[in-house]
Amino acid sequence: MELFDIVKALNACHGPSGDEGEVAAAIRAMAEPWVDEITTDPLGSLICHKKGSGKKVMFAAHMDSIGMIVTHIDEKGFLRFGQVGGLSPHDLPGTPVRFKNGTRGVVAVQGKVEPKDWKLEHLYIDVGARDETQARAMVQVGDIAVYDTPAFVSGSTLFSPYLDDRIACAILLKAMEQVGESPNDLYFVFTVQEEVGLRGARTAAYGIDPDYGIAVDVTDSDDIPDAPHECSSAAGKGAAIKVMDSSVICHPKVVKRLEALAQAREIPYQRDILRFGGTDAGAIHQSRAGVYTGGISVATRYVHTPMEAADLDDAQACAALVAAFARDSLD
């Protein structure tokens, strides 16, 4: 499958933090031809193992998405919600959403609150119910809604909800196809609950006890109009090799090795420094006695909004770099 098709297939699944099972099932079916065994740990992370006698290498991409959890249903049938992961109230009004059971609706703003004053408590979800009784037949308190926006390609840019981090899941799947023979013991891990605290990566890394860890994720793109230059990567300039974000300072040994591999194989790349945010690398590098850890990211615009944007050529470069590191003779 092409990257675009994989992302569409994963986005069709319901997969907010804590309820990633549908995404895991879809990935399992796509990964089975390329690995020796697939297991699921108690938190739900999917661990795809390609056996080898060399160093243990863990690649991680998270399956979960942010979402809106129903906290109250009023007498008119409107739903109040809290956040699962990082939501901005300014991104949500007018956004179509869907629940696991297929119920669909739209996010709206109450009254005449000025946009500058919007908070989550000013927003609600309208599922078309006439009253509370009908709404409760459609949705329950504790149900989680996800974005229901479409994915499409324009030029080389993929526009889609939840590129964070379904694009990285697609990258790992494409890398599995490309690896072939490897001297290393490879673990392609699709983690859970990253958006609420890197939880799946923490337990998976503890169980695997890798020698090396590479987190594959999105990173903010510094190419938008009037960019505040809080990050260093830009869409269309290749795989972003992470140096630092707020969760990790990547090991210089890993950064150097990734750059050398990219240069040797003529894979376009750039350095990634992010003043904020984090990835599964933040949990992996602190596991047990410590792990040599790095990151490979896709520069993405509008992260955590209902429509993110990333360059497909960058994603292909990331897949090539993951495969190159997987095949490398590591010391």
N, C-alpha and C positions, 0 to 999 in steps of 0.2 A: 504493500500500500504506500501511496505517497503521503508526505507529511500532512498535507491539507486534509486528505481523507481520514488519516488517523485522528487528527484533532476533531474533525466533525463527528467521528464515531464516539470519541470519548466525551464530547460535549453533549451528546444525546443521552448520556448516562446521568443519573442523579448522584452527586458526589461531594456534598459539603463536608466540612471537617466533622469527623465522628461517624460519618455514614458513607464511606467510600466503596462499599461492596460492589456496586454495579460497575464502577470504573475498574476495580481490580479484576472482575470477571472478564471484562472486555480485553484488558491488557494480557491476562493469562492466556486467552485464546490466541492472541497475536504473537506472544513470546514463545509458546511451546516448541515451535520448530527449531529454535536457535539456542536453547539451553538444555542442560541435563536434568534438572529438577526444579520444581517450583513449590515453595511453601508459603504459608501465611503465619505471621507471628500473632501472639495474643491481642495486640492492639489493632491488627488488620493490615499491617504493611506486607506487600507482596515481594517475596525474595526469590529472584530468578538466578539460579546458580549454574555457571558454566565451569566445570571442574578443571583444575590444573594443579600442578605441583609447586608452582612458584609463589610469589608474594600474593597475599590476599588483598584484592582491590575492590572497594565498595564504591559503586556509582549510585547516587541517590537523586531521584526526582519525585516531588510530592504529587499525590493524586488529588488531594482535597482542594476545594474551592471555598471562598468566602460565601456567606449567605445571610439570610434574614430569618430569625427564629420567632415564631408567633408567641407573644406574651399575653395578649388579651384580645377578646372578641367582643365588640360592643353590641348594644341592642339593635343597631341598624345593620349589623353584619360586616362592619369594617374591622380590619385586623391591625392591631399595633404590634410592633416587632422590635426585637433587640438585634445586636450584631453578633455574627459568628465570624471572627476575623476582622480585618480593617475595612470599615465602610465610611465613606464621606457622604453626609446628607446632601451635599450639593451635586453629587453625581447621579442621584437616584430618581428624582421626580420624572414621571413619564416612562419609566423603564418597565417593560413587560417581564413578568416573573412566572415561574412554574413550581409546583410542589411535586413531591415524589409520586403521589397518586394521580398525577395528571391535571389537577386543578390549576388553572391559570388566572392571572390577574395583572394589575398594574399598580405601581407605586404612585401615590399622590400626596399633595401637601394640604394640610388643613388651613382653613380660613384665609386671611390676608397677611400672613407672616412675610416680612421682607426677606428676600433671598439671602442677604448678608447675615440674617439671624437664624437661618434654618438649623435645626438640630434634629436628631433622629426622632425625638418625641413629637415633632411637628409632622411627621410622615405617617402614612398608613398604607395598607394594601387593600385594594378594592377587587374582590373576586366575583362581583356581580350578584352577590346574595341580596335578597330582599330584606332579610332580618337576621337576628342572631341564630335562630333555630336553623334556618337554611344554611348559614355560614358554618355552623358546627357540624352539619352533615357533610360539608365539603372539606373542612380543614379543622385540625385540632390544635390546641395550645401545645407548643413544643415541636410542631412541624416546621421544617426549614424550607424557605423558598430560595431558588437560585435564579440568576439572570436567564432570560429566555430570548436572547438576541441572536441573530443569525451570524454565520461565518461566511466570508467571501474573500476572494483574492482580487486585487487591483494592481496591475503591474507585477512586481515581485513582492508586494506587501500583502500579508495575511491579516485581515481584520477579523477579530473573533472575541467573544467573551472567554474568559478563563484561559488565555494563553499562559497565565500564571496559575498552574504550571503544566497545563496539558501539552504545551509545545515542547517542554523538556521531556515529558513522558514519551512523546513521539520521537524525540531525538534519541533517547535510549533504545527504543525499539529499532530504529534505523541503524544505530551503531551495532546492535546485536547481529544484524544481517551482515555487517561489513567486517566483523572481527576475524572470522575464520579461525585458524590455529593461534593459540596464545600460550606462552609459558606460564601465565599467571592463573591464580585461582580467582575467578571473577564472580562478583555478586552485583547484579543489576537490581536495585531496590527501589520500589515504588512506595513511598512512605505516606503515612496518614498524619493528619492533625498538625501539619507544618504551620498553617495560618494562625493557629492558636497557641504556638509555643514550641515548635520543632520537636513535638513529642514522639512521633513515630521514628524519626531518625535517631533519637537518643536511645530508644530501646533496641532498634535494629542493629545499630553500631555496637552496642554492648554485647548482643548475642553473637554477631559475626566476628568481632574483635579483629578488624582489618588492619593491615600494615599501612595502606593508603586509602584515603577517602576523597572522592570528587563529587561535589554537589553541583547538579545541573539545574539551572533555574533561569528566570528572567532577571534583567536588571534595568533600571530606568535609562531612557535614551535622552542624551543631552542635545538633541537636534531640533527641539520644538522652538517656535518663535519666542524670543525673550527668555531663553532658557536660563535658569538661575545658576547653572554650572555647579550643582551639588553632586554631580556624577561625571564620569569621564568617557563613557561609552556612547556610541551613536549608531543608529540603525543603518545597515548597509555597509559597515566597515569590518565585518567578519566576526568570528567567535570572540567573545569577551572573556579574557583570562583574568579571573579575579585576583586582586592584590589584597583588598581590604573592604569590609563593610562594618556596620556596627556590631555584628555578631562574631566576626573572625578576622584575624590577620593571617592570611594564608602562608604556609610554610615556604620560605624562599626556595628550598630545594624543589618543591612541586611547581611553583611558578616558573622557575628556570627550565624545568624539564618540559613543561607544556609549551613554553615559547620555543624551545629548541625543536620539538616535534613539529610544531606549526611551520617553522622556517624550513625544516628539512623536507617537508611534504608539500610545501607551497600552499598551505592553508591560510587564508586571510585571517588575521587576528588583531586584537587591540587589547590594551590593558584596562581593567575594570576596577575603578575605585568609587565607592558609594558612601556618602557621608551618613546615610541612614539605612534602616532596613537590615534584613539578614536572610540567610538561607539555611538549609540543613547542615551546611558546613559548620555553623555555630555550635551544633550539638555533636557532630561527628568528631571534631578535633579534640574535644575534651573527654572523649569516651575512655574508660579504664585508665591506662597509663599514658594516654595521648596517641594521636594518629596523625601521620603526615597528611595534611589536608589542603586541597585547593578547590577551585570552582571554575566552571565553564558556563557562561551565561549568554543569553540572547538579549540584545538591547531592544527594549519594548516601550512604546509610547502608551500613555494613558493607563498605567497599571492600576488594577483594582476597580476600574470603571466598567460599565456594561459593554464596552467595545474597545479592546486593546489592539495594538498594531505592531507587527514585527516583520522583518525581512526574511523571506524563505531561504534566500542564499546564505544569510547568517546562520540559520538553523541547520542547513546542510553542512556548513563549515564546522559547527559544533559537533554534529554527528561524526564527521571525519576525525575530529580531534579526540573525541571520546574513544573511537575505535583505535586510533593510533596509540593512545596511552594504554589501552587494554592490551595491545600486542607488544608493548615495549618491554625490554628486559630491565626490570627494576632491581635496584640494589637495596 
